[in-house]
Amino acid sequence: MAGGVNKVILVGNLGADPDMRFTPSGQGVCELRVATSESWNDKNGQRQERTEWHRIVVWGKRAEVCAKYLAKGRQVFVEGRIQTRSYDDKDGNKKYIVEIIAADVQFLGGGGRDGAPGGGGSVGSGPRAGGGAGGGGPERDSPPPSDGDFGGYGGGGGGGGGGGPDDDIPF
């Protein structure tokens, strides 16, 4: 194998409502804060738990759908890649942020908006996407936004997509 593999799969719960923004060129970008937890018994038999927080960045039409249908507490399946970016803080210190750039987001049960029961749904371009925003194919092949479009966010991810009568359906 000539290269490596950069693939992340997470199932977790949103710790906050999605944060939807738009780049200067109008590209949608949504940030999700997802918590995953693991538990185990330590050597004394005491139950221990550790929660990890993940910053998920979703681009394009799927970002808009995530912002519309997801809310704090909702369980999601995320598939994507890890990306590290850096910036200089106000004191000139270099800071690093590790993000997961989502290729696929599936809505799982529980914690829907307005107290609605969770169902399933999918937004993305992966093989499990079930026809989400963009229909599954062209969105992945779109070039990422240019560096000037990030508006404080790093990375790219698919472009917008789809069009057509089913654009407002999240799955």
BELCORNOR-V586453 format. One record per residue. OMEGA is omega in whole degrees, -180 to 180 (* if undefined). D_CENTER is the distance of its C-alpha to the mean C-alpha in whole Angstrom. Layout:
OMEGA;D_CENTER / OMEGA;D_CENTER
This chain:
-175;28 / -177;28 / 179;24 / 178;22 / 177;19 / -176;15 / -180;13 / 172;11 / 180;11 / 166;10 / -177;11 / -178;11 / 177;12 / 178;10 / 180;13 / 174;13 / 179;12 / 178;9 / -177;11 / 176;11 / 177;13 / 176;15 / 178;16 / 180;20 / 177;20 / 179;18 / 179;15 / 175;12 / -177;9 / 178;7 / 177;7 / 174;6 / -175;8 / 178;9 / 171;12 / -178;14 / 173;18 / 178;20 / -178;24 / 174;27 / 179;31 / -175;32 / 177;36 / 180;38 / 179;36 / 179;34 / 178;30 / 178;28 / 177;24 / 178;21 / 175;18 / 177;15 / -177;13 / 175;9 / -179;8 / 178;4 / -178;4 / -176;4 / 169;8 / -177;11 / -180;12 / 176;9 / 180;8 / 180;11 / 177;11 / -179;8 / -177;10 / -169;13 / -179;13 / 178;11 / 178;13 / 179;14 / -177;15 / 178;13 / -179;12 / 170;9 / -179;9 / 173;6 / -178;8 / -178;8 / 178;10 / 177;11 / 176;12 / 175;15 / -179;16 / 175;19 / 177;21 / 179;24 / -175;24 / 178;27 / 179;30 / 178;29 / 179;27 / 179;25 / -180;21 / 178;19 / 175;15 / -178;13 / 171;9 / 178;7 / -172;6 / 171;4 / -177;8 / 174;7 / 177;6 / -180;10 / 179;11 / -174;14 / 170;17 / 169;18 / -179;17 / 178;17 / 177;17 / 177;21 / -179;22 / 179;21 / 180;21 / 174;18 / 175;18 / 176;16 / -177;14 / 176;12 / 178;10 / -175;10 / -180;12 / -178;13 / 179;16 / -169;15 / 175;14 / 175;17 / -177;17 / -177;14 / 178;14 / 173;16 / 171;18 / -174;16 / -170;18 / -175;19 / -179;15 / -177;15 / 180;18 / 178;18 / 176;18 / 177;15 / 179;16 / -177;19 / -179;19 / -177;21 / -168;18 / 177;15 / 180;17 / 178;16 / 177;13 / 170;13 / 176;12 / 179;12 / -176;10 / 175;12 / 175;14 / 180;15 / 165;17 / -167;19 / 179;21 / -171;24 / -175;24 / -176;21 / -177;19 / 179;18 / -173;18 / -179;14 / *;15
